[in-house]
Amino acid sequence: MDNFFEKLTAQQKLETERQLEIYCNGVQEILPKAELKNKIAKSIFQNQPLKIKLGLDPSAPDVHIGHTVVLNKLKQFQDNGHVIQLIIGDFTGKIGDPTGKSAARNQLTDEEVKHNAKTYFEQFSKVLDMDKVDLHYNSAWLSDLQLEDVIRLSASITVARLLERNDFSERLATGKPISLHEFFYPLMQGYDSVALESDIELGGNDQHFNVLMGRHLQEHFQKEKQVVILMPLLEGLDGKEKMSKSKNNYIGVDEDPNNMYGKTMSIPDELIAKYFNLATDLPVTEKQQIAEGLEDGTLHPRDAKMLLGRTIVRMYHGAGAADKAEQHFKTIFQKGAMPNEIPETEWKGDDEMLITDLIVSLGLLSSKTEARKMIAGGGIRLNGEKVSDVKLLVKITDGLVLQAGKRKFVKLRLN
């Protein structure tokens, strides 16, 4: 490819550098960075938007803040006039991405794929302008491939190269089966980039092998190679594991503003700067100032987390909801008061019940063991009073308020 940066005016060069700084912020790796700069320059020189690809395997449609790390990066490209290519893997989803899996994935039905894709669109609209997104289903081109085409495609990669993937090599070493169809997943995902002539592909850093396959196949088909941008994975509220709904360490984009704010306040201090960098839409300079303030001690972690909570709630629920969520947090957690609005449950059970049984029956905790532990830790309150006796017999009265932890409240109503 020509060196388009050298063909630009001084003003156009400044614009190239401006965009490059934005796209490089917060990324794990760019392969290769020099080509990204040249693609931006080419886009400006030719007045032609870049095509930015994100492939989705619609197997888990509940979007949380961890997923938005990639979406926020896509939004930066979209804000600069580039075209976002969202590819729904209705074909590859039937294979199942083997990345990070110790066994073959269950194959999805057409109905499951369509339902999950619809849910994705609804939640992605909280970050992206979906009216300006190019939506594609990869069955449009993959279903047309003949067996001869697939054989030729598979001839472009060796088995040894495929076995370089950690998930495949580990399964092979431990004697766990690898089905032949799983080898085709990265090939099919890579072929998506060939079909759409993508300029850039985004993915999490666990997608390293898959997204590089697109670059490999584009070269094989004598097309201009895409640049790969890998984003870091965001740790969840526990500060250890990747954010995941299955690990219950997540903040969902559809969560109630109060719960979203409260969860944000519980993240470990050492992750504050990372959350600002990857999960918010603040300008790069402001993110840098926050990181520096936390580093030199001029910004208290509590104040930073309150700003983080306001920012995240504002992004998904609006500024008004963010202000109310912060006031709710201050009222309950800083002043120790009960909220004005508490979820109510109609009680049809016994007149008296052991506190541990009551906690579990109301769904505040999942087991009596958890209830006993929380009582021992001082986390259970009845009508605002701390419960210390695990064998307390509770007399059920109309309007009784039970609190578990900092965020769970329920008020009982009798018939």
C-alpha positions as CSV (number, residue, x, y, z in Angstrom):
1,M,0.0,0.0,0.0
2,D,1.2,3.5,-0.8
3,N,2.3,5.8,2.1
4,F,-0.8,8.0,2.2
5,F,0.3,10.0,5.2
6,E,3.0,11.7,3.1
7,K,0.3,12.7,0.6
8,L,-1.8,14.6,3.2
9,T,-1.8,18.3,3.9
10,A,-0.6,19.6,7.3
11,Q,-4.1,19.8,8.6
12,Q,-5.0,16.3,7.4
13,K,-1.9,15.0,9.1
14,L,-3.0,16.5,12.4
15,E,-6.4,14.8,11.9
16,T,-4.8,11.5,11.2
17,E,-2.7,11.8,14.4
18,R,-5.8,12.9,16.4
19,Q,-7.8,9.8,15.3
20,L,-4.8,7.5,15.9
21,E,-4.4,8.7,19.5
22,I,-8.1,8.0,20.2
23,Y,-8.0,4.5,18.7
24,C,-4.8,3.5,20.4
25,N,-6.0,4.5,23.8
26,G,-6.8,1.6,26.1
27,V,-6.0,-1.2,23.5
28,Q,-4.1,-4.3,24.3
29,E,-2.4,-4.7,20.9
30,I,-2.6,-3.3,17.3
31,L,-1.3,-5.6,14.5
32,P,0.4,-3.7,12.9
33,K,0.2,-0.1,14.3
34,A,1.9,1.5,11.3
35,E,-0.8,0.1,9.0
36,L,-3.5,1.5,11.1
37,K,-2.0,5.0,10.8
38,N,-1.8,4.5,7.0
39,K,-5.4,3.3,6.7
40,I,-6.6,6.4,8.6
41,A,-4.5,8.6,6.3
42,K,-5.9,6.7,3.2
43,S,-9.4,7.3,4.5
44,I,-8.8,11.0,4.8
45,F,-7.0,11.3,1.5
46,Q,-9.7,9.5,-0.4
47,N,-12.6,10.8,1.7
48,Q,-13.7,7.3,2.1
49,P,-14.7,5.8,5.5
50,L,-13.0,2.7,6.9
51,K,-14.9,-0.5,7.4
52,I,-14.6,-1.6,11.0
53,K,-15.7,-5.2,11.7
54,L,-16.9,-6.9,14.8
55,G,-18.1,-10.5,14.6
56,L,-20.7,-11.7,17.1
57,D,-21.5,-15.3,18.0
58,P,-25.0,-14.8,19.4
59,S,-24.8,-17.4,22.1
60,A,-25.1,-15.2,25.3
61,P,-27.1,-12.1,24.5
62,D,-27.0,-10.5,28.0
63,V,-24.7,-7.5,27.5
64,H,-22.6,-6.3,30.5
65,I,-20.0,-3.6,30.9
66,G,-17.3,-6.0,30.0
67,H,-18.8,-6.4,26.5
68,T,-18.9,-2.6,26.0
69,V,-15.1,-2.4,26.1
70,V,-15.1,-3.3,22.4
71,L,-18.4,-1.4,21.7
72,N,-16.9,1.8,23.1
73,K,-13.9,1.5,20.7
74,L,-16.4,1.0,17.8
75,K,-18.2,4.1,18.9
76,Q,-15.0,6.1,18.6
77,F,-14.7,5.0,15.0
78,Q,-18.3,5.7,14.4
79,D,-18.0,9.2,15.8
80,N,-15.3,9.9,13.3
81,G,-17.5,8.9,10.4
82,H,-16.3,5.3,9.8
83,V,-18.7,2.4,9.0
84,I,-19.3,-0.3,11.6
85,Q,-19.8,-3.8,10.2
86,L,-21.6,-5.9,12.8
87,I,-21.6,-9.6,11.7
88,I,-24.1,-11.9,13.3
89,G,-22.7,-15.4,13.2
90,D,-25.9,-17.2,12.3
91,F,-23.8,-19.7,10.3
92,T,-20.7,-19.8,12.6
93,G,-22.9,-19.8,15.7
94,K,-24.1,-23.2,14.7
95,I,-20.5,-24.4,15.0
96,G,-19.7,-22.5,18.2
97,D,-16.5,-20.6,18.9
98,P,-14.1,-23.0,20.7
99,T,-12.1,-20.2,22.2
100,G,-11.3,-20.9,25.8
101,K,-13.5,-24.0,25.8
102,S,-12.4,-27.4,27.1
103,A,-15.1,-29.1,25.1
104,A,-17.1,-28.6,21.9
105,R,-19.8,-26.0,22.1
106,N,-23.5,-26.8,21.7
107,Q,-24.7,-25.8,18.3
108,L,-27.4,-23.2,18.2
109,T,-30.7,-23.5,16.3
110,D,-31.9,-20.8,13.8
111,E,-34.5,-19.7,16.3
112,E,-32.0,-19.3,19.1
113,V,-29.6,-17.3,16.9
114,K,-32.4,-14.9,15.7
115,H,-33.7,-14.4,19.3
116,N,-30.2,-13.7,20.6
117,A,-29.3,-11.4,17.7
118,K,-32.4,-9.3,18.4
119,T,-31.5,-8.9,22.0
120,Y,-28.0,-7.8,21.0
121,F,-29.3,-5.1,18.8
122,E,-31.5,-3.7,21.5
123,Q,-28.6,-3.5,24.0
124,F,-26.0,-2.4,21.5
125,S,-28.2,0.7,20.7
126,K,-27.2,2.0,24.2
127,V,-23.7,2.5,22.8
128,L,-23.9,2.6,19.0
129,D,-26.1,4.5,16.6
130,M,-27.6,1.3,15.1
131,D,-29.2,3.3,12.2
132,K,-25.6,3.9,11.0
133,V,-24.4,0.3,11.5
134,D,-24.1,-2.2,8.6
135,L,-25.7,-5.4,9.9
136,H,-24.8,-8.7,8.2
137,Y,-25.6,-12.4,8.8
138,N,-22.6,-14.5,7.7
139,S,-24.9,-17.2,6.3
140,A,-25.4,-14.8,3.4
141,W,-22.0,-15.8,2.0
142,L,-21.0,-18.9,4.0
143,S,-24.1,-20.9,3.0
144,D,-23.3,-20.4,-0.7
145,L,-19.9,-22.1,-0.3
146,Q,-19.7,-25.4,-2.1
147,L,-17.7,-28.3,-0.7
148,E,-15.0,-27.6,-3.3
149,D,-14.8,-24.0,-2.0
150,V,-14.5,-25.2,1.6
151,I,-11.7,-27.6,0.6
152,R,-9.8,-24.8,-1.1
153,L,-10.3,-22.6,1.9
154,S,-9.1,-25.2,4.3
155,A,-6.0,-25.7,2.1
156,S,-4.9,-22.2,3.0
157,I,-4.0,-23.2,6.6
158,T,-2.1,-26.1,8.1
159,V,-3.3,-28.4,10.9
160,A,-0.1,-27.5,12.8
161,R,-1.1,-23.8,12.7
162,L,-4.6,-24.5,14.0
163,L,-3.2,-26.6,16.8
164,E,-1.2,-23.5,17.9
165,R,-4.5,-22.3,19.6
166,N,-4.2,-22.9,23.3
167,D,-7.6,-24.4,23.6
168,F,-7.0,-27.0,20.9
169,S,-3.4,-27.8,22.1
170,E,-4.6,-28.2,25.7
171,R,-7.4,-30.5,24.7
172,L,-5.1,-32.5,22.5
173,A,-2.6,-32.9,25.3
174,T,-5.2,-34.0,27.9
175,G,-6.8,-36.5,25.5
176,K,-10.1,-34.5,25.2
177,P,-11.8,-34.8,21.8
178,I,-11.7,-32.1,19.1
179,S,-14.4,-32.4,16.5
180,L,-13.4,-31.7,12.9
181,H,-16.1,-29.0,12.5
182,E,-14.4,-26.9,15.3
183,F,-11.4,-26.3,13.0
184,F,-13.6,-24.5,10.6
185,Y,-14.7,-21.8,13.0
186,P,-11.7,-19.6,12.7
187,L,-11.7,-20.2,8.9
188,M,-15.3,-19.1,8.6
189,Q,-14.8,-16.1,10.8
190,G,-11.7,-15.1,8.8
191,Y,-13.7,-15.5,5.5
192,D,-16.2,-12.9,6.8
193,S,-13.4,-10.4,6.4
194,V,-12.8,-11.5,2.9
195,A,-16.4,-11.3,2.0
196,L,-16.9,-7.8,3.4
197,E,-13.4,-6.5,2.6
198,S,-13.0,-5.2,6.2
199,D,-10.3,-2.6,6.9
200,I,-10.1,-3.2,10.7
201,E,-11.3,-6.0,12.9
202,L,-11.8,-5.6,16.7
203,G,-12.0,-8.3,19.3
204,G,-11.0,-9.2,22.9
205,N,-7.5,-10.3,23.4
206,D,-8.8,-13.9,23.8
207,Q,-9.7,-13.6,20.1
208,H,-6.1,-13.2,18.9
209,F,-6.1,-16.3,16.7
210,N,-9.5,-15.8,15.2
211,V,-9.1,-12.2,14.1
212,L,-5.7,-12.7,12.7
213,M,-7.2,-15.4,10.5
214,G,-9.1,-12.7,8.6
215,R,-5.8,-11.0,7.8
216,H,-4.3,-14.3,6.7
217,L,-7.2,-15.1,4.4
218,Q,-7.4,-11.6,2.9
219,E,-3.8,-12.0,1.9
220,H,-4.6,-15.5,0.5
221,F,-7.3,-14.0,-1.7
222,Q,-5.1,-11.1,-2.7
223,K,-7.1,-8.5,-0.9
224,E,-5.8,-5.6,1.2
225,K,-5.1,-6.9,4.7
226,Q,-7.1,-5.7,7.7
227,V,-5.6,-4.3,10.8
228,V,-6.4,-6.1,14.0
229,I,-7.2,-4.2,17.2
230,L,-7.3,-6.4,20.4
231,M,-8.9,-5.0,23.5
232,P,-8.1,-6.1,27.0
233,L,-10.6,-8.1,29.0
234,L,-12.2,-6.2,31.9
235,E,-12.1,-7.8,35.3
236,G,-15.3,-8.1,37.2
237,L,-16.3,-6.7,40.6
238,D,-14.2,-9.3,42.4
239,G,-11.1,-7.8,40.7
240,K,-9.8,-11.3,39.7
241,E,-11.9,-13.1,37.1
242,K,-13.1,-11.7,33.7
243,M,-16.4,-10.0,34.0
244,S,-19.1,-12.6,33.5
245,K,-22.7,-13.2,34.4
246,S,-22.0,-16.8,35.3
247,K,-19.5,-15.5,37.9
248,N,-21.9,-12.9,39.2
249,N,-19.3,-10.2,39.1
250,Y,-20.8,-8.1,36.4
251,I,-22.6,-4.8,35.8
252,G,-25.4,-5.2,33.2
253,V,-26.2,-2.5,30.8
254,D,-29.9,-3.0,31.4
255,E,-29.6,-2.9,35.2
256,D,-31.5,-0.6,37.5
257,P,-29.6,2.8,37.9
258,N,-29.3,2.4,41.7
259,N,-27.9,-1.1,41.4
260,M,-25.6,-0.1,38.6
261,Y,-24.2,2.8,40.7
262,G,-23.9,0.7,43.9
263,K,-22.1,-2.1,42.0
264,T,-19.6,0.4,40.6
265,M,-18.8,1.7,44.1
266,S,-17.8,-1.9,45.0
267,I,-15.0,-2.3,42.5
268,P,-11.5,-2.7,43.8
269,D,-9.5,0.6,44.0
270,E,-6.8,-0.8,41.8
271,L,-9.3,-1.2,38.9
272,I,-10.7,2.4,39.0
273,A,-8.5,3.8,36.3
274,K,-9.0,0.7,34.0
275,Y,-12.8,1.0,34.3
276,F,-12.6,4.7,33.4
277,N,-10.3,3.9,30.5
278,L,-12.3,1.0,29.0
279,A,-15.9,1.4,30.2
280,T,-16.6,5.1,29.9
281,D,-17.0,7.7,27.1
282,L,-15.0,10.4,28.8
283,P,-12.3,12.2,26.7
284,V,-8.8,10.7,26.7
285,T,-7.3,13.7,28.5
286,E,-9.9,13.5,31.3
287,K,-9.2,9.7,31.7
288,Q,-5.5,10.5,31.9
289,Q,-6.1,13.2,34.6
290,I,-8.1,10.8,36.7
291,A,-5.4,8.1,36.4
292,E,-2.7,10.7,37.4
293,G,-4.8,11.9,40.3
294,L,-5.3,8.4,41.7
295,E,-1.6,7.7,41.2
296,D,-0.3,10.9,43.1
297,G,-3.0,10.8,45.7
298,T,-4.7,14.1,44.8
299,L,-7.9,12.2,43.9
300,H,-9.5,10.0,46.6
301,P,-10.6,6.6,45.3
302,R,-14.0,7.1,46.8
303,D,-14.5,10.4,44.9
304,A,-13.2,8.7,41.7
305,K,-15.7,5.8,42.1
306,M,-18.6,8.2,42.6
307,L,-17.6,9.9,39.4
308,L,-17.3,6.5,37.7
309,G,-20.7,5.5,39.0
310,R,-22.3,8.8,37.8
311,T,-20.6,8.4,34.4
312,I,-21.7,4.7,33.8
313,V,-25.3,5.4,34.9
314,R,-25.4,8.5,32.7
315,M,-24.2,6.6,29.7
316,Y,-27.1,4.0,29.9
317,H,-29.9,5.8,31.8
318,G,-29.2,9.6,31.3
319,A,-27.9,12.4,33.5
320,G,-31.1,12.7,35.6
321,A,-31.0,9.0,36.6
322,A,-27.3,9.3,37.4
323,D,-28.0,12.2,39.9
324,K,-30.8,10.2,41.6
325,A,-28.7,7.1,41.8
326,E,-25.9,9.0,43.5
327,Q,-28.3,10.6,46.0
328,H,-29.8,7.1,46.7
329,F,-26.3,5.8,47.4
330,K,-25.5,8.6,49.7
331,T,-28.8,8.3,51.6
332,I,-28.6,4.5,52.1
333,F,-24.9,3.7,52.3
334,Q,-23.3,6.9,53.7
335,K,-26.1,8.0,56.1
336,G,-27.4,4.5,56.9
337,A,-31.0,5.3,56.0
338,M,-33.5,3.0,54.3
339,P,-34.6,4.0,50.7
340,N,-37.9,5.8,50.2
341,E,-39.0,3.2,47.6
342,I,-38.6,-0.5,48.6
343,P,-39.9,-3.4,46.5
344,E,-42.9,-5.0,48.1
345,T,-43.9,-8.7,48.3
346,E,-47.3,-10.0,49.2
347,W,-46.8,-12.5,52.1
348,K,-48.9,-15.7,52.2
349,G,-46.7,-17.8,54.4
350,D,-46.6,-18.5,58.1
351,D,-47.2,-16.0,60.9
352,E,-43.7,-16.7,62.3
353,M,-40.5,-17.9,60.6
354,L,-36.9,-18.4,61.4
355,I,-34.8,-15.5,60.1
356,T,-32.7,-17.8,58.0
357,D,-35.8,-19.4,56.4
358,L,-37.4,-16.0,55.8
359,I,-34.3,-14.7,54.0
360,V,-34.1,-17.7,51.7
361,S,-37.9,-17.8,51.0
362,L,-37.8,-14.1,49.9
363,G,-34.9,-14.8,47.5
364,L,-32.6,-12.3,49.2
365,L,-29.9,-15.1,49.5
366,S,-29.7,-18.5,48.0
367,S,-29.1,-20.6,51.0
368,K,-29.4,-20.8,54.8
369,T,-25.6,-21.1,55.0
370,E,-25.2,-17.7,53.2
371,A,-27.9,-16.2,55.5
372,R,-26.1,-17.4,58.7
373,K,-22.8,-16.0,57.4
374,M,-24.3,-12.6,56.6
375,I,-26.0,-12.5,60.0
376,A,-22.7,-13.2,61.6
377,G,-21.1,-10.4,59.6
378,G,-23.8,-7.9,60.6
379,G,-25.3,-7.7,57.1
380,I,-29.0,-8.5,58.0
381,R,-31.4,-5.9,59.3
382,L,-35.1,-6.0,60.3
383,N,-36.8,-2.6,60.1
384,G,-33.4,-1.1,60.2
385,E,-32.2,-3.0,63.3
386,K,-29.2,-5.3,62.9
387,V,-30.0,-9.0,63.4
388,S,-27.4,-10.9,65.5
389,D,-29.2,-14.2,66.4
390,V,-29.2,-16.8,63.6
391,K,-32.1,-18.6,65.5
392,L,-34.3,-15.5,65.7
393,L,-38.0,-16.3,65.2
394,V,-39.5,-13.4,63.2
395,K,-43.1,-12.4,63.7
396,I,-44.5,-11.5,60.3
397,T,-46.2,-8.1,60.4
398,D,-47.6,-5.8,57.6
399,G,-44.9,-3.5,56.4
400,L,-41.9,-5.5,57.8
401,V,-38.7,-4.5,56.0
402,L,-35.9,-7.0,55.6
403,Q,-32.5,-5.9,54.4
404,A,-29.7,-8.2,53.2
405,G,-26.4,-6.6,52.5
406,K,-26.2,-3.0,51.3
407,R,-28.5,-3.2,48.2
408,K,-31.2,-5.7,48.9
409,F,-34.5,-4.6,50.5
410,V,-37.9,-6.1,50.6
411,K,-41.1,-5.0,52.4
412,L,-43.8,-7.6,53.3
413,R,-47.5,-6.9,52.7
414,L,-50.1,-9.1,54.3
415,N,-53.5,-9.9,52.8
